[in-house]
Amino acid sequence: MEPLNMGIGGMFAQDFLKAGPVNKDNYVPMEDDIFISAGKDKQRLIFGEPLEFTPEEKERVDEFDKYLNDNNLQVSSNYNFRERFRFFQGCGFN
């Protein structure tokens, strides 16, 4: 039996080559490229635009925003939303 030629995002190598050259305008990452999983837990690896949250991530962001509002706090404007989410995830959403 020949080994499967699996590559980027789980595509077969021959299918990937037929798709044409990949560049910043046409690259669409697969879920396996965006997240790394350990059991039930998932960690985001890609934070680029468009940043579409999973329901769990959206819930965490909403909780954090509520905490900031309830305590009259704000994050420095030097950090954009993607950077804030990345650091928030890095701290275990805590």
C-alpha positions as CSV (number, residue, x, y, z in Angstrom):
1,M,0.0,0.0,0.0
2,E,1.4,3.4,-1.0
3,P,1.5,6.1,1.7
4,L,-0.9,9.0,1.4
5,N,0.6,12.3,0.3
6,M,-1.2,14.5,2.8
7,G,0.1,18.0,3.1
8,I,-1.1,21.5,3.9
9,G,-4.5,21.6,5.6
10,G,-5.1,17.9,5.0
11,M,-5.2,18.3,1.2
12,F,-3.7,15.7,-1.0
13,A,-0.5,17.0,-2.6
14,Q,-1.9,16.6,-6.2
15,D,-5.1,18.5,-5.3
16,F,-3.1,21.3,-3.7
17,L,-0.9,21.7,-6.8
18,K,-4.0,21.8,-9.0
19,A,-5.4,24.7,-7.0
20,G,-2.7,27.0,-8.3
21,P,-0.2,29.2,-6.5
22,V,-1.2,30.2,-3.0
23,N,-0.7,33.8,-2.0
24,K,-1.9,36.2,0.7
25,D,-5.1,37.0,-1.3
26,N,-6.3,33.4,-1.8
27,Y,-5.0,31.4,1.2
28,V,-7.9,30.1,3.4
29,P,-6.6,28.1,6.3
30,M,-8.3,24.9,7.4
31,E,-9.6,24.6,11.0
32,D,-6.6,22.3,11.7
33,D,-4.3,25.2,10.7
34,I,-6.1,27.7,12.9
35,F,-6.3,25.7,16.1
36,I,-4.3,23.2,18.0
37,S,-6.3,20.8,20.1
38,A,-5.5,19.0,23.4
39,G,-8.4,16.9,24.4
40,K,-11.5,19.2,24.7
41,D,-9.3,22.4,24.7
42,K,-8.4,24.3,21.6
43,Q,-5.9,27.1,21.2
44,R,-6.0,29.5,18.3
45,L,-2.8,29.8,16.3
46,I,-4.0,32.2,13.6
47,F,-5.2,35.7,14.5
48,G,-5.4,37.3,11.1
49,E,-8.4,38.9,9.5
50,P,-11.2,38.0,9.4
51,L,-11.1,36.9,13.0
52,E,-14.2,34.8,13.4
53,F,-14.7,33.5,16.9
54,T,-15.9,30.2,18.0
55,P,-18.9,30.3,20.3
56,E,-16.6,29.5,23.2
57,E,-14.2,32.3,22.3
58,K,-17.1,34.8,21.9
59,E,-18.3,33.9,25.3
60,R,-14.9,34.5,26.9
61,V,-14.5,37.9,25.1
62,D,-18.0,38.9,26.3
63,E,-17.1,37.9,29.9
64,F,-13.9,39.9,29.7
65,D,-15.6,43.0,28.2
66,K,-18.2,42.8,31.0
67,Y,-15.4,42.6,33.6
68,L,-13.8,45.7,32.2
69,N,-17.0,47.6,32.1
70,D,-18.1,46.5,35.6
71,N,-14.7,47.6,37.0
72,N,-14.4,50.8,35.0
73,L,-11.3,49.5,33.3
74,Q,-10.0,49.7,29.7
75,V,-7.2,48.2,27.7
76,S,-4.6,50.6,26.2
77,S,-5.5,51.8,22.7
78,N,-2.0,50.7,21.7
79,Y,-3.4,47.1,21.4
80,N,-5.8,46.3,18.6
81,F,-8.5,43.7,19.2
82,R,-6.6,40.8,17.8
83,E,-3.5,41.5,20.0
84,R,-5.7,41.8,23.0
85,F,-7.4,38.5,22.3
86,R,-4.1,36.8,21.7
87,F,-2.7,37.9,25.1
88,F,-6.0,37.1,26.8
89,Q,-5.8,33.6,25.4
90,G,-2.1,33.3,26.4
91,C,-3.1,34.1,30.0
92,G,-5.6,31.2,30.0
93,F,-8.6,33.6,29.7
94,N,-8.0,34.6,33.3
